[in-house]
Structure formats: structure tokens, C-alpha cells
Amino acid sequence: MQQTPQVENHRTHPAWLIIISLSIPMFMASLDNLVVTNALPVIRADLGATLEELTWTVNAYTLTFASCILMSSALADRFGRRTVFLLGVFIFTASSAWCGISDNIGALITARTLQGIGGSAVMPLSLALLSTSVPERLRATAIGIWGGVAGLGVALGPLIGGAVVEGMNWHAIFWINVPFGLLCIPLVWITIPESRGRPEPLDFLGLALVGIGLFGITYGIVRGNDAGWTSAEVLTGLIGGVALIVIFIWWESHAASPLLPLRLFSNRSFSMANIVGFLFFFGIFGAIFILIQFLQVVQGANPLEAGLMTMPWTLAPFVVSPLTGLLTSRVGTRPVIVVGMALMSIGLLWSGIILDPSVEYIHFVPPFIAAGVGMSLVFAPIAAATLQGMAPEDRATASGTNMTVRQVGVALGVATLTAIFTALNGVLSPTGFTDAASPAILTDAAVMMLGTFAAFFLPKHVRTEEKVQS
């Protein structure tokens, strides 16, 4: 029999203060998915990093993020969501400082790994804490704001990263997290009540299987071109990784206290939201990784200029996100997500077709706007669809699962597009970049089109009163 979450007695605070307390750390974790992307050419020159090493500065964060999210949710159910959330904020803040003092690529990748561990507690638990701390009548609005802030973190990453790198240096993009982290720790402690789910035994075997499996698959994709796709290390990574994921699924169906309760996937909204979310994040992060390099390497923009050039994309959430909740309440969740995914597909397809050294920047503005509007229409509704019908005690696990799937999409998107780019003999030079980058972006557009098709299978409306039965 399922139990409702245990929420400690706590003085009620205004909803806006609760939203701010939980959104700032989540914004930091979301921002760090892309804030480093705009600094990669500068990091490459300063630390002498290879393209493969640059890929790992992104994927070290996303892979540990993805691998640890479900364990963070399990620890939160046992020891308290607020407690684990605050520990995540502390780890994220401390590792950001380590990134800031790194003077070699190995130290930076290691620090980014720890950042991912901290972020794995911050993002999913911020949504779970929000759902238990905000009154029911304000929950939809609060989740809409939460999704908008997450979208802003992703969207503003290139701009903030470029501005900080150009104004100071690449180390500063990590130092900016520190004061916000130190501010949020006492703020969350004061405003957010402690809550717990069902305290189950920890599934360490499940964590090891999924973590090593995801790492193996990503490692194989990243190393494929350099080491050879039929080499022992690549085949071991790919085949071994897939095998471990299959074993993980089998284990989760038999474990007494699974890390990922497979019964949650009996909820169609939850299942389809995860499929769409994976394809969406695969497409958006892979594309931005390539396009930021294009703006700097081929078009000669400095980091700040490249960030400004993405503003038609990044400004869209400021306009569209506040309207997304109104749209979903009027026309339903599914139509909004379908339109958003379709606009992303159009924007990426358009960008891939016109990607050429001789094309003036103005021609990228329309597809960037389309992609930005589309992105804004997907973030919050996907988060709401993930939690549709979930019992309160399952919300942390459901949110954590969705975050895991998203981050796996990020890691595989960056790794796959980099592999395509390298396989087509692409190099980080003005003359050797575009011929390989264009097919990579077009591949990304095809993935987003597949996500558009998948979105048609989402329920039209999100209703919070249903429950997933065990």
C-alpha cells in the first residue's frame, strides 16, 4: 500500500518566495549544461584540448548527472528531499569553484563530473519539492514558471557564457555559480519544508548497471572515429553498455526496491513524455554544440558576439514561456508540445540547409526564432506531462526518471553529432568545418521530426487527479 509523502510542520511562506528558492539552484544546474559550450574554443586554445576532450567537458557533466538522478531521488525519499537537495546545491557550488581554478583539461573534466553529481540532486528534487510546497491551486502555475526558468537556463547559457568569457576569462563562467549557491542554501532551509517519500532500501546494483552502461555507450560513440568503430575498446563500450542497460531493465523488474519502478511506464503520459523529452534534448543540445562552434570558428565571432547571435533563439522563452500555461489550459498539452517540436524541427532543418561559410548571419535569424519558440513550448508542458497521474509519493522518482532521460539525450546528442562531424573529416577551422557540420545538423533535424511524431501519442490534456497504481 502506497503512503503519502511525509511533510514536516513548517511555517507557510509566500508561493513566490518558494518558487524563487527552488528555481535559482535549478537555473544554475540548467545553465551549466550549455554555459561552457560558448567557451569551448577559448578553453581549447588555453588548455590545448582536443575535440574529444572538449566533448568530455560537456559529457562529464551530463553523464554523471544522468547516472545519479535516480539515486538522488531514492536518497531523498529516505533522508529527506530538502536535505539531499541542499547537499546537491553544496556539491554543485563547491565543484563550480574547482572548475574555476582548474589549469588543465583533466582537472576541469573531473570537476565537471562532480558538478553533475550535485546537479543530479538539484534539478529533479526542485520539481518534487515545488509540488509539495506550493498549494494545489497554484501548482500548475508554479510548474509553468519552473519550466520557463529551466528553459531560460538552457537558452541563456551561450549568451551568459560568451559575455563572461569575453569580459573576464573562461574560469569566471564557473565562479558565477558560487555566490548564488551560497545564497540559496539558507534560503531553501528557511522556506522549504522537509518531505519524504517511501524509504526503500537503496538499489546500488541498479545504479551501477545504469551508470556504467550509459558511460560505455557514450564512450564508444565518442571514441568511434579516432579508435575505429570495430576496435576492441569501442565495441566493448557499445556492446557492453547496451548489455548492461538490458540487464538493468531486467533487474529493475525483479528487484524488491527498484531504482526505477517499471510500473510507472504503464502511464502513457509518463512513457511518451520521456520518449519526446529524450529526442528533444538530443536535438537541442547537439545542435547548439555544433552551431556555437560554427559562429566562432567559421564566422569569426568572439564568445560574446556568438552569444548575442543566438539571442533570436534565447530570447524566445522570455516572450513565450509565460503564455505556455495559458495555451495548454485552452488547447491541451499535446497540441502545444507537437507545435513546439515541429517548430524545432523546422528551425534545425532550415539551419542545416543554409549552413555555409558565405551565408550572412541575418539568414539564421528566422530559423533561430522558430527553434526558440518551439523550445519554449516544450519545456514546461513536458514536465507537467511527466507528473500526470502520479501519486504524490512517486513524483520525485517520476521527475528524476524524466531528468535522467533528458540528460542521456544531451550526452548522446553531443556525442553522436560530434561523431558524425568527425566521421565526415570535419575540423575546427574556417575551411574544414561546414561540410561536416551541415549533415550533423540535418541529422539532428530528423531526430526532432521523430520527436514531433512521438508527441502525437501524448494525452491531449494533463490531469493531476489520476494515480498510477502499483
C-alpha positions in Angstrom: 0.0 0.0 0.0 1.3 3.4 -1.0 1.9 6.1 1.5 1.6 9.8 1.0 4.8 11.8 1.4 5.6 12.9 4.9 5.8 16.6 5.1 7.1 18.2 8.3 5.2 21.0 10.0 6.6 24.2 8.7 5.6 27.8 8.7 3.9 28.7 5.4 5.8 31.2 3.1 4.6 33.0 0.1 4.5 30.9 -3.1 6.7 33.4 -4.9 9.4 33.0 -2.3 9.2 29.2 -2.6 9.4 29.4 -6.3 12.5 31.7 -6.2 14.2 29.5 -3.6 13.9 26.4 -5.7 14.3 28.0 -9.2 17.7 29.7 -8.6 19.6 26.4 -7.9 17.7 24.7 -10.7 18.6 27.6 -13.1 22.3 27.2 -12.1 22.2 23.5 -12.9 20.3 24.0 -16.2 22.6 26.9 -17.2 25.7 24.7 -16.8 24.5 22.4 -19.5 25.4 25.0 -22.1 27.3 27.8 -20.4 30.5 26.0 -21.1 29.7 25.5 -24.8 30.4 29.0 -25.9 33.7 28.9 -24.0 35.0 25.7 -25.7 37.1 27.4 -28.4 38.8 29.5 -25.7 39.3 26.5 -23.4 40.8 24.6 -26.4 43.3 27.3 -27.0 44.1 27.9 -23.4 44.5 24.3 -22.2 45.5 22.7 -25.5 42.5 20.4 -25.5 41.4 18.1 -28.4 37.9 17.9 -29.8 37.3 14.7 -28.0 38.4 16.3 -24.7 36.1 19.2 -25.4 33.3 16.7 -25.8 34.0 15.3 -22.4 33.9 18.7 -20.7 30.2 18.6 -21.7 29.5 14.9 -21.3 31.3 14.5 -17.9 28.6 16.8 -16.5 25.6 15.3 -18.4 26.6 11.6 -17.8 27.1 11.8 -14.1 24.0 14.0 -13.9 22.0 11.3 -15.7 23.5 8.4 -13.9 23.0 9.8 -10.4 19.5 11.3 -10.7 17.5 8.2 -9.7 19.8 7.5 -6.8 19.4 11.1 -5.6 15.6 10.6 -5.7 16.0 7.4 -3.7 18.2 9.1 -1.1 15.7 11.9 -0.9 12.9 9.6 -0.1 14.9 8.0 2.7 16.8 11.0 4.2 14.6 13.9 3.2 14.2 15.8 -0.1 15.2 19.1 1.3 18.3 17.6 2.9 19.5 15.9 -0.3 18.6 18.9 -2.3 20.8 21.1 -0.1 23.6 18.6 -0.3 23.3 18.7 -4.1 23.5 22.6 -4.1 26.6 22.4 -1.8 28.4 19.9 -4.1 27.4 21.8 -7.2 28.7 25.1 -5.7 32.0 23.6 -4.4 32.7 21.8 -7.7 32.0 25.0 -9.6 34.8 26.7 -7.6 37.0 23.7 -8.5 36.2 24.3 -12.2 37.1 27.9 -11.7 40.6 27.1 -10.5 41.3 24.3 -13.0 44.5 24.8 -15.0 44.4 21.6 -17.1 41.8 19.7 -19.0 41.9 16.7 -16.8 41.1 18.7 -13.7 38.3 20.5 -15.5 36.7 17.3 -16.6 37.0 15.8 -13.1 35.4 18.9 -11.6 32.6 18.8 -14.2 32.0 15.2 -13.1 31.3 16.4 -9.5 29.2 19.2 -10.8 27.0 16.6 -12.5 26.6 14.7 -9.2 25.4 17.9 -7.5 23.1 18.8 -10.3 21.6 15.3 -10.2 20.0 16.2 -6.9 19.2 19.8 -7.7 17.0 19.6 -10.8 14.6 16.7 -10.1 14.2 17.5 -6.4 13.5 21.1 -7.1 10.4 20.0 -9.0 9.4 17.4 -6.3 9.8 20.0 -3.5 7.8 22.5 -5.5 4.9 20.2 -5.9 4.8 19.5 -2.2 5.4 23.1 -1.0 3.0 25.1 -3.2 -0.8 24.9 -2.7 -2.6 22.7 -5.2 -4.4 25.7 -6.7 -1.1 27.3 -7.6 0.8 24.1 -8.6 0.2 24.3 -12.4 1.3 27.9 -12.5 4.4 27.1 -10.3 5.4 24.2 -12.6 4.9 26.5 -15.6 7.3 29.1 -14.1 9.7 26.3 -13.1 9.7 25.0 -16.7 10.2 28.5 -18.0 13.2 29.1 -15.7 14.7 25.7 -16.8 14.3 26.8 -20.4 15.9 30.2 -19.7 18.9 28.4 -18.1 19.4 26.4 -21.2 18.7 29.3 -23.6 20.9 31.9 -21.8 23.8 29.5 -21.4 25.6 30.6 -24.6 24.9 34.3 -24.0 26.0 34.4 -20.4 29.0 32.2 -21.1 30.1 34.4 -24.0 29.6 37.6 -22.1 31.6 36.3 -19.1 34.4 34.8 -21.2 34.8 38.0 -23.3 34.6 40.3 -20.3 36.9 38.2 -18.0 38.0 34.7 -18.8 36.6 31.2 -19.1 37.2 30.4 -15.5 34.6 33.0 -14.5 31.7 31.1 -16.1 32.0 28.7 -13.2 32.7 31.2 -10.4 29.3 32.9 -11.1 27.6 29.9 -9.6 29.3 30.3 -6.2 27.5 33.4 -4.7 24.1 32.1 -5.9 24.8 28.7 -4.3 25.8 30.3 -1.0 22.7 32.4 -1.1 20.3 29.6 -1.8 21.4 27.2 0.9 20.0 29.2 3.8 17.0 30.4 1.7 15.9 26.9 0.9 16.5 25.8 4.6 14.2 28.6 5.8 11.4 28.5 3.2 11.0 24.8 2.1 9.6 22.1 4.5 11.2 18.7 4.7 9.4 15.9 2.9 10.0 12.2 2.3 8.6 9.5 0.1 8.7 5.8 0.8 12.0 4.9 2.5 13.1 1.9 0.4 16.4 0.0 0.5 18.9 1.6 -1.9 19.4 -0.1 -5.2 23.1 0.1 -5.6 23.3 -2.6 -8.2 20.8 -0.8 -10.4 22.8 2.4 -10.0 26.0 0.7 -11.1 24.3 -1.1 -14.0 22.8 2.1 -15.5 25.7 4.3 -14.7 28.4 2.1 -16.3 26.1 1.2 -19.2 25.4 4.8 -20.1 29.1 5.6 -19.8 30.0 2.7 -22.1 27.6 3.7 -24.8 28.7 7.3 -24.8 32.4 6.4 -24.6 32.0 4.1 -27.6 30.3 6.9 -29.7 32.9 9.5 -28.7 35.9 7.2 -29.4 34.5 5.5 -32.5 36.1 7.7 -35.2 39.5 8.0 -33.5 39.9 4.4 -32.3 37.9 2.8 -35.1 34.3 1.5 -34.9 35.5 -2.1 -35.0 38.2 -1.6 -32.4 38.0 -3.6 -29.1 37.6 -0.6 -26.9 34.7 0.9 -28.9 32.9 -2.4 -29.4 33.4 -3.2 -25.7 31.9 0.2 -24.8 28.9 0.0 -27.2 28.0 -3.7 -26.8 28.9 -3.8 -23.1 26.9 -0.6 -22.4 23.8 -1.9 -24.2 24.1 -5.2 -22.4 24.3 -3.5 -19.0 21.2 -1.4 -19.8 19.3 -4.6 -20.8 20.4 -6.2 -17.5 19.4 -3.1 -15.7 15.9 -3.3 -17.1 15.6 -7.0 -16.2 17.0 -6.3 -12.7 14.5 -3.4 -12.1 11.6 -5.7 -12.9 12.7 -8.2 -10.3 14.3 -6.1 -7.5 12.3 -5.7 -4.3 13.1 -2.0 -4.1 14.0 -0.9 -7.7 15.8 2.3 -8.5 13.3 2.8 -11.4 9.9 1.2 -10.8 8.9 0.0 -14.2 5.2 0.2 -13.2 5.5 4.0 -13.8 5.7 3.3 -17.5 2.2 1.9 -17.5 1.2 5.6 -17.5 1.0 6.6 -21.2 1.7 10.3 -20.5 4.8 9.4 -18.5 6.1 7.0 -21.1 5.6 9.3 -24.1 6.8 12.4 -22.2 10.1 10.5 -21.6 10.4 9.5 -25.3 9.7 13.0 -26.5 12.0 14.5 -23.8 14.9 12.3 -24.9 14.5 13.2 -28.6 14.0 16.9 -27.7 17.2 17.2 -25.6 19.2 15.0 -28.0 18.3 17.5 -30.8 18.6 20.8 -29.0 21.9 20.3 -27.2 23.6 18.6 -30.1 22.6 21.4 -32.4 23.7 24.2 -30.1 27.1 22.4 -29.6 27.7 22.5 -33.3 26.2 25.9 -34.1 28.1 27.8 -31.4 31.4 26.4 -32.9 30.2 27.5 -36.4 29.6 31.0 -35.3 33.1 31.3 -33.7 35.3 29.1 -35.9 33.7 29.8 -39.3 32.1 33.2 -39.0 34.8 34.6 -36.7 32.6 35.8 -33.8 34.2 36.1 -30.4 32.4 34.4 -27.5 30.2 37.4 -26.6 29.3 38.0 -30.3 28.4 34.4 -30.7 26.2 34.6 -27.6 24.5 37.7 -29.0 24.0 36.0 -32.3 22.0 33.3 -30.6 19.6 35.8 -29.0 16.8 35.3 -31.5 16.8 31.7 -30.1 17.5 32.6 -26.5 15.1 35.5 -26.1 12.0 33.4 -27.2 11.4 32.0 -23.7 11.1 35.5 -22.2 8.1 36.0 -24.5 6.6 32.6 -25.0 7.1 30.8 -21.6 4.6 33.0 -19.7 2.0 32.1 -22.4 2.6 28.4 -22.4 0.5 27.7 -19.4 -2.4 29.6 -20.8 -2.1 27.8 -24.1 -2.0 24.4 -22.5 -5.1 25.1 -20.4 -7.0 26.2 -23.5 -6.0 23.7 -26.2 -4.3 20.9 -24.3 -0.8 19.7 -23.6 -0.4 17.6 -26.7 -1.1 20.3 -29.3 1.3 22.7 -27.6 4.2 20.1 -27.5 3.5 19.0 -31.1 3.7 22.5 -32.4 6.9 23.2 -30.3 8.6 20.1 -31.6 7.6 20.9 -35.2 9.0 24.4 -34.9 12.2 23.0 -33.5 12.4 20.6 -36.5 11.8 23.4 -38.9 14.4 25.6 -37.3 17.1 22.9 -37.3 16.3 21.8 -40.9 16.5 25.3 -42.1 19.8 26.0 -40.3 21.3 22.8 -41.7 20.3 23.6 -45.2 21.7 27.2 -45.2 24.9 26.4 -43.1 27.7 27.7 -45.3 30.7 30.0 -44.7 29.4 32.6 -47.2 25.9 32.9 -45.7 25.3 36.1 -43.8 24.1 35.9 -40.2 20.8 37.5 -40.9 19.6 34.4 -42.7 20.0 32.4 -39.5 17.6 34.7 -37.6 14.3 33.1 -38.8 15.3 29.5 -38.0 16.7 30.6 -34.7 13.4 32.2 -33.8 11.5 29.1 -34.9 13.7 26.9 -32.7 13.5 29.3 -29.7 9.7 29.5 -29.8 9.5 25.7 -30.2 11.8 25.1 -27.3 9.7 27.4 -25.1 6.5 25.5 -25.9 8.0 22.1 -24.9 9.9 22.7 -21.6 7.0 23.2 -19.1 4.4 21.0 -20.7 6.8 18.0 -20.8 7.5 18.5 -17.1 3.7 18.6 -16.4 3.1 15.5 -18.6 5.7 13.6 -16.7 3.9 14.0 -13.4 0.4 13.4 -14.8 -1.4 10.8 -12.8 1.5 10.3 -10.4 0.8 9.6 -6.8 2.4 12.2 -4.6 5.0 9.7 -3.2 6.0 8.8 -6.8 6.6 12.4 -8.0 10.3 12.5 -7.0 11.0 9.2 -8.8 9.0 10.2 -11.9 10.7 13.6 -12.1 14.1 12.0 -11.6 13.4 9.5 -14.3 12.5 12.2 -16.8 15.6 14.2 -15.8 17.7 11.1 -16.4 16.2 10.5 -19.8 16.8 14.2 -20.7 20.4 14.2 -19.7 21.0 10.9 -21.5 19.6 12.7 -24.6 22.0 15.6 -24.0 25.0 13.3 -23.7 24.1 11.1 -26.7 23.2 14.1 -28.8 26.5 15.9 -28.3 28.4 12.6 -28.7 26.5 11.5 -31.8 26.8 14.8 -33.6 30.5 15.1 -32.8 30.9 11.5 -34.1 29.1 12.4 -37.4 31.2 15.6 -37.7 34.5 13.8 -37.1 33.5 10.9 -39.5 33.0 13.4 -42.3 36.5 14.7 -41.7 35.3 17.9 -40.0 38.0 20.0 -38.3 37.8 23.2 -36.2 38.9 25.5 -38.9 37.1 28.0 -41.2 37.6 25.8 -44.2 37.1 22.4 -42.8 34.0 22.8 -40.6 30.9 23.4 -42.6 30.9 20.4 -45.0 30.8 18.1 -41.9 28.6 20.3 -39.7 25.7 20.6 -42.1 24.9 16.8 -42.3 25.2 16.7 -38.5 22.6 19.4 -38.1 20.3 17.8 -40.7 20.6 14.5 -38.7 19.5 16.5 -35.6 16.5 17.8 -37.5 15.5 14.3 -38.4 15.7 13.3 -34.7 13.5 16.2 -33.8 10.9 15.2 -36.5 10.8 11.8 -34.9 10.1 13.5 -31.6 7.3 15.5 -33.3 5.7 12.3 -34.4 6.0 10.7 -31.0 4.3 13.8 -29.4 1.1 12.9 -31.2 0.7 9.9 -28.8 0.7 12.1 -25.6 -2.7 12.6 -23.9 -4.3 15.8 -25.0 -4.8 17.2 -21.5 -2.8 16.8 -18.3 -5.0 15.9 -15.3 -3.4 15.7 -11.9 -6.0 13.7 -10.1 -5.2 10.3 -11.7 -2.8 7.9 -10.0 -0.6 5.2 -11.2 -1.4 2.0 -9.4 1.3 -0.3 -8.2 
